[in-house]
Every structure is written in C-alpha cells, then in structure tokens.
C-alpha cells in the first residue's frame, strides 16, 4: 500500500479521500501503481553486484552514497533500461549546483531536474529504445569545497547520489 500524509490545511488531490484525519492532518491511501519495480541500487554499495556494474565520475563510496566528481556521471547498468523507464533518484546538490538544472540522459532520451542541499527523491520519465545500458547525469557547475572555504576537499563535487530505482509499466 502507498500512503500520503497531508499536513496543515491543504486540499487533497482530486479523486482521493482521507481514510483518517485530525485538525491539521489527513492520511490518504494512494491507488495501486501501474508500474513494477525493475531494479534498485544503493550508491553506498560496491559496483558490480547488481544494477550498476561500473561508473565514471563517482569515486569512493561513503556510508550514505557517493559524490560525483567532474562534469558527467556515467552509470553502466547490468541491463537495458525499459522503453518506458521511470527513474527514482534520491540525491542532493552541492554548492553552485543547488537549484540548477541537471540533465539525465539515456541515448537520445533526456530529462531535466533540480536538487536542493538536502537529499530528496526526483522522479524522471525516459522514453528509450529499450537497448540503453548507460545512464548519464550532466552536472551543471562542479565545484571544489575548498574554493568557498567550507572544507579542504579539492574534489570537483556536484551531485550526491544515494539511491536509484528503476520502474517500468506493469504491462511492459
């Protein structure tokens, strides 16, 4: 089951009803998704055991995931992306990249998204030819933390990747 918690005096999306409510909150059951989970990956894990076989522009793992280093991140996948792929990416941006446009590409398909300083999920739709095994993320403004004095870190950071999930329509 999927749920939505609405906080404060906000309207519920059309077609949905609260199953429980208080004076300043409501709980709504969301309809069953017509998508199926294809694969997931936690960027804190080593490459090669699962969805992401290798990557360019993503050096060492940390407990929460990995920072990008440089202008482009390339994820080499263990399977082609579905023709009607839904990507659910948990990530956040660093420095000059906050609220800037990142671009995700798989072959000729692309989607633009923005991230803040705090990790959040973004949902991207890509219409692929069903043969793409590489996902690229273009980082708008890689920046060294040492440039703004926030750290002695000299890596060219841009995006912090925590998790990736790939979904496809249940009918595919």
Secondary structure, DSSP 8 states (H G I E B T S, - for coil): -EEEEEESS----TT--EEEE-SSEEEEEE---SEEEEEEEETTS-TTSSSEEEEES--S-BTTBEE--SSEEEEEESS---TEEEEEEEEEE-GGGTTSEEEEEETTEEEEEE--SS-EEEEEEEE--S---EEEEE-S--EEGGGTTS-S--SEE-EEEEEEEEEEETT-
